[in-house]
Amino acid sequence: MSPRLRAPVQDQTSDRVSAKGATIAIYSVKGGVGKTTFAANLSWCSAQGGHPTLLWDLDAAGGSGFLYGLEPKGSGLAEEVFSRDRSPLRLIQPTAWDGIDVLPADESIRALDAQLMRIGKRKRLARLTEELAQNYERIVLDCPPVMNELSAQVVRAADLVIVPLPPSPLSARAFDLVVREIAGNTRRHPPILPVLSMLDLRRALHKQARDANPNWPTIPYASAVEQCAVQQQPVGAHSPQSPAAQHFARLWAAIEQKLAERRG
């Protein structure tokens, strides 16, 4: 049974912002690698660590909102945030858990790349995350699997980029492609953390991928992760003692370490 819904965090004073605020992008040039599951579960870990967290869904599929049992308030609204026609605070929805709010996507996000090109604001997303940071210490971006103006803006806005990768011998090559894409869109790109997703060490190719990249964090292939979509809850909520929940917690610890190193 989920806790009672609460109001979203809004209209807070800037006193709430700490020097530890950060925007974390979950990005991949390939779909089906667990990107949305990462975004939803890392947002949970962030909130559990005491950080008021906004999960911003930039993927037209709207998976992040769905995993928290939310739907957009109307069609065509998500795109308007970028043209200043609508404040993002008006679209933010609370989840059933303290410390996590969601800015859901809708199908209008599909036209966002063209809109960004039209308005010619290369750091529009970065400006919006700066505004939202007045209310949230962590902003997690669930990014679409694209290489376009939107992905370029994500890189300019992010303090850290998490790259879920399928466990295969080609993982390192796929990661190199992401690094080249990111490096090509900013003079000083943010730190990039590759993660092997849906890892099943019973499979030889998966084990080879892990052995080839022993320092990369991993998230296992597990029924507890699949249940996130069924129960519309993060794995830490419905299966807190599961290995998957522990892996996400360790990954979040690695993220916090990367952020601390960047601040240092």
N, C-alpha and C positions, 0 to 999 in steps of 0.2 A: 504494500500500500504506500503510495507516494505521499510525502508531506503536503500540507496545504500550499497552494500557489501563493506567492507573495508578489509585491509590486517590484518592478524593475528598478535598478539603481539609476536615478536621474537627478539632474539639477543639483549636484553636490558642489561644494566649493572646491577651489583648487588646493586647499589645505590637505585634501585627501591624497593628492598625488605625491608619491615618493620618488626619490632618485632612482628607485629600483624598477620603475615602470618600463614595460617592453612590449613590442609587437612581435609575435612569433608566427611565421607563415608555414603552413603545411602544403608543400608544393611538389608536383611531379609532372613530367611531360607525358606520362602514361596513365591511363585510367585503370581501375580495377586493382590497385595496389594497397588499398586500405586507407587512403588519404582521409576520407571523412570520418572513419572510425578513429583514426589517430586524433583528428581535431577535437572530436567530441570527448574522448577519454582524457586527452591532455588538458582540456579545459577543466574537467572534473578534478584532475590532480592539482592544477593550479589553485582552484578554489579551496581544495582540502589543505593546501599549504598556506591559506590565509590571505590570498590575493583576490580582491574583487575582479572578476574575469568576464570579458565579453567574447563570445564565440560569434564571429562574423562570417556568415556563409556567402561566399562569392561564386559558388557553383550553382548554375541554373537548376540542377537536379534537386536542390533543396534538402540534401541528405542530413546535414547537421541539425537543422530544425526538427526533422522527422525523428531523429534519434533521441531528442528530448521531448517528443510528443507535441511539437508545435507546428503550426502552419503560418504562412505569411498572412498579414492582416488584409491584404487586397492584392490584386494583380497590377503589375506595372509600377509598383511603388519603389522597389529596390533600386531601380536605375535612377530615379529622381533624386536620390541622395547625392549623386555625383554632380548634378547640375544645380545644386543648392535650391531646388524647388521644394525640398522637404528635409527637415532636420532628421538625422539618423536617430536621435533620441525618441522621436515619435513612433518609430517602427520597432524599437527594441522591445522584446518580450521577456518576462521572467520565466525561469524554469522552476521546477518543484524543489530545487535545492538552493540553499543560501550561497551567495557568492558567484552564481553563474547566470548570466543573461545571454540571450541569443538575438542577433540581428539576422532574421531569416532571408533567404533568397526567394525570388520568384522568376518566372520565365523572362521578365524584362532584362535580366542580367545577360541574356544572350546577345543583346544589342549594345552591351556596355563598351566593348572594344571600339566600335564605330563612334559611340558618343564621346569617349575619351579622346579619340583622334580629332573629332569635330571641335571640342571645346579647347583643345590645345594646352591643357594644363598637365604638364609632365609629372607633377608631384601632387596631384589632386588627392589620391588615396593617402599619401603621407600626411597631408594637411588634415584630412578627416580623422585619421588615427590620433593625431596630436590633440584634436578637439575632444575625442572620446576618452583620451587618457586623463582628462579632468575628472572622470568618474571611475575609470578602471585601471588597475595596476598592470593587468595582463590583457592583451588583445590577441586572440588566436584567429588567424585567417584560414578558412577552408577554401583553398584556391582551385579553380578549374584546371584540368590538364591541357593547357594551351601554351603556345609561345607567341605572344602578341603584345599589344600595348598594355593590356591589363596585367600580364605577368611581369612586364617591365616595371609597372607602377608598384606591384607587390614587392619587388626587390628593393625599390627605393624607400618603401615604407617600413620594411622589416628590420628588426634588430638581430634576428636569427631565422634561418630557413631550415626546416626539417624536411628531408627527402625520403619518403618511404620507397623502398626498392624491392622488387620480387627477388627471391633467393634463386639465382641462376648464375651460371658462369659469365653471363653478360652483365651482371649487376654493376661491376666497376665501369664498364663502357657506358651504361645508362647514366651512371652518376657523373661521368665526365661530360656527357652531353648537357646535363643540368648545370654543371659548373660553368661551361662555356656560355650557355644562355644567360646565366646570372651575371657573369663577368662582363658580358657584352652590353649590359644595360645600366651599368653604374661604374663610376670611377673607383669607388672603394666599396666592394660588395660586402654584405654582412657575412658572419660566419655561417657555414653550411654543415649540417650534421646528417650524414646518411644513416638510414636505419633499415635493416632487413626485416621485411614484414611478412606475416603469414608463414613463418619458418616452421618446417616439419622435419626434424632431424632423423625421422625414419626413412626419408627420401635421400638417395645418394647425392643428387644434384644440389639439394638444399644444404646438405652437410658440406659439400665442396665449396659452396658459396660462403658459408660461415667460416670455414677453415681459411679461405682466401682473404677474408676480411675480418680477422679476429677482434679487432678493436671497435668494430661497428656495433652499436646497440641492436638488440633484436626484439621483435614481438612475435610470439609463437602463434601458429595456427591452432585455434582452440575453439571448442563449442561455446565457451563463456563469452568469447568475442562475438561470435555469430548471434548470441542471444541479445546483444545490445539492440539490434534492430527489431527483434521479436518483442522484447519487453520495453523498448524505448527508454532505456536507462543505460548509463555508463557501466562498464564492467565493475568498477569499484563500488557501485551502489548495489548491484544484484549478486555479485560474486566476489566480495572483498578479499576472501582468502585464496582465490584462485591464482595459479601461476601467471595468468595473463594480467591480472590486476597488479601483481608484484612487478612484472616486466614494465608496465606503463609507469608505475611509481619510480622505478629505477631510471627509466628514460627521462622522466620529468626532473629527477635529481641531476642528470647529465645536462639537461637544458639549463637549469638554474646555475650550474657550474660554468657553462659557456657564457651565460649572461654576466655572471660575476667577473669572469676573466676579461670580458669586453669592457666592463666599467672600470676595471683596474688598469 
